[in-house]
């Protein structure tokens, strides 16, 4: 059990059967009445963010989550397969579980998967991933205004905007936060 006064950013707690990670905390001592602790919490199962208010000194249950580095293997019929490189155990995740993160996956990519008592809570991608450009229109001479961009198709089929000087066959870095071009690799 964790005293609510000791809540810190990054801790994981369990409230009413749900698993939360602490995003922000604050201790409030009003002029009248008892002190209380406010916390912004992210539900690790649903991704929703809530604000919770606890009486100072109350206890909440700690949630012991486990993070494992796993390698993405392949996708078949909407099921994505990952392997633990130490134990060679494989797990399967559905497209629904992965959500938008599925579009960034490519073979042999190392990801971080979060578990709670054997239940898979989520997946964390690297901040930037390297992709090879498989198709890109050539730059048009004279079309060099500041920040000019063109469409490019990546090896995973995703289309992004890249600067005009990027050509087919080049390797680029794409940010997983917003799916945009970051730089050449």
Secondary structure as UniProt FT lines:
FT   STRAND          2..3
FT   HELIX           4..6
FT   TURN            9..10
FT   STRAND          12..15
FT   TURN            16..17
FT   STRAND          18..28
FT   STRAND          36..43
FT   TURN            44..46
FT   STRAND          49..55
FT   TURN            56..57
FT   STRAND          59..62
FT   STRAND          66..76
FT   TURN            77..78
FT   STRAND          79..84
FT   TURN            85..87
FT   STRAND          90..94
FT   HELIX           95..98
FT   HELIX           99..104
FT   TURN            107..108
FT   STRAND          110..116
FT   TURN            117..118
FT   STRAND          119..124
FT   STRAND          128..136
FT   TURN            141..142
FT   TURN            146..147
FT   STRAND          149..154
FT   TURN            155..156
FT   STRAND          159..163
FT   TURN            164..165
FT   TURN            168..169
FT   STRAND          171..175
FT   TURN            176..178
FT   STRAND          181..184
//
